[in-house]
């Protein structure tokens, strides 16, 4: 892997973001609005329960962690969409860059952009609504790791979907997190779901994060194995997403899709 | 003459439609080869296969002796291209685009190389201008600067002067000629401007319906086929390829 190629892909995103308010604002505004909205909802809920229970670490923490996953996924897909919107695929794929280097560059761009969102969410949740991350202890690290890895996996999957189906397929990509959220048990315990949905939830890594988060808030232990299982699943999904992207790329090279991408001839 | 590009029995078919039909040719070191033919002849398909953005149905392509099918990255490190249908991203400046692509081609001493190319293609005024607001001629020059970033052994130019005024087109032709003679770069050039082809190309290949019908010196080829000019020969290739195919077969 040639580092300059990976950095080049990420640098392009930096060039695009630094001079564009329309790209800077979405990095943090929507997640900030989510935190504010859910922050007040949790305060309202707390007013009913008094000292008996605190919804902030459970609900606001879940909103923050889910927002992080969405930002990671969108960071990857947005970097890809920029190449789609500027019809840059021919220039890009005619360079010596490998698919691994390109995808790694997209991930690097996503790390940088999602960190902005994460920082703003942290700052708001802690300073305005009194969310304390000490409540989660060191488990916050594997929580974030699982969500980061799974965000990357669905981001790469989304990019492959757009490469296969053409630019308009971005409308399939944006709702992916919303589609997964009922199964990921962001706001309710796994046991709330019907049995068939629980089977699906077991296959979704964030489920283990949110189950773990609720266990900590309830003062119960989190089994090490569950989070390791979540990490393992997320890594597996990254590998599957990379395999899918490579397959789609090979199909695009075989059919000439890259050279006439905007024609959406595959759809 | 040893070749920087060797295309052997190259074929591309989409189900029953054959876009490129078993063509073979080469481009030598320092040679400028014109790839000519009417729209739909298979020129762009051929260029896309050389650039590895389209895989051939059969046949082989080697760049500088490196097979593109088995060593894509190494082959493309020695190649670059400029095409009217592949402009640089319009939302980045000329300098940003050159840096971005320079990093993808892993160009050494990139800042210096960018300065040289910006001066060479008269882009100093536009260094910090977004490519999307440049005139088509300026965009073409920016694309050509990108194409020279890695000092390619093989340069593919698809109608590089199509949107340039005669003066700028002349300058570009001189630069490209210099590249071929001084840097020993092999160039595959497509154009519909027969005057330009005659003045720039050492050799031309006429394509029609996916096949190479004629090959030769652009200054003597028309007379060999009883035509006055290269343009007249082009029109015959476009309208009556069969008559030439019969002559070619004899």
Interface residues (C-beta under 8 A of the other chain):
Chain A: X2 X4 X5 X7 X8 X9 X11 X12 X15 X16 X20 X82 X83 X86 X87 X88 X90 X91 X92 X93 X94 X95 X96 X97 X98 X253 X254 X255 X256 X258 X259
Chain B: X14 X44 X45 X48 X51 X52 X53 X54 X55 X72 X73 X74 X76 X77 X79 X81 X83 X85 X86 X87 X88 X89 X90 X91 X92 X93 X96 X99 X100 X101 X102 X103 X104 X105 X106 X146
